[in-house]
Amino acid sequence: MIKCHLARLMGERKMKVMDVARETGLHRNTVTLLYKETAQRIDLDAIDKLCELFKCEVGELLERK
């Protein structure tokens, strides 16, 4: 199972879904699915944009449990 830490990263920076969507250029629905951990797949470009925004590595955003 893959755990997404987007909600924690957003909470630490007091960001909303729309803030992340605006900053990264990702669709709001994409961010929401990752935030709620209901996404079935994710584009590598989306991971790259999120890592760039939060200045983190992939392992800090996604974790295999």
ChimeraX attribute file (.defattr): number of C-alpha atoms within 10 A of each C-alpha:
attribute: neighborCount
match mode: 1-to-1
recipient: residues
	/A:1	6
	/A:2	9
	/A:3	12
	/A:4	21
	/A:5	18
	/A:6	23
	/A:7	19
	/A:8	12
	/A:9	17
	/A:10	16
	/A:11	11
	/A:12	9
	/A:13	9
	/A:14	10
	/A:15	12
	/A:16	15
	/A:17	18
	/A:18	15
	/A:19	14
	/A:20	21
	/A:21	17
	/A:22	12
	/A:23	11
	/A:24	17
	/A:25	12
	/A:26	16
	/A:27	14
	/A:28	14
	/A:29	13
	/A:30	17
	/A:31	23
	/A:32	19
	/A:33	14
	/A:34	19
	/A:35	19
	/A:36	12
	/A:37	15
	/A:38	11
	/A:39	14
	/A:40	7
	/A:41	9
	/A:42	11
	/A:43	8
	/A:44	9
	/A:45	10
	/A:46	16
	/A:47	15
	/A:48	14
	/A:49	16
	/A:50	24
	/A:51	18
	/A:52	13
	/A:53	12
	/A:54	15
	/A:55	10
	/A:56	13
	/A:57	13
	/A:58	14
	/A:59	11
	/A:60	14
	/A:61	18
	/A:62	14
	/A:63	12
	/A:64	8
	/A:65	6
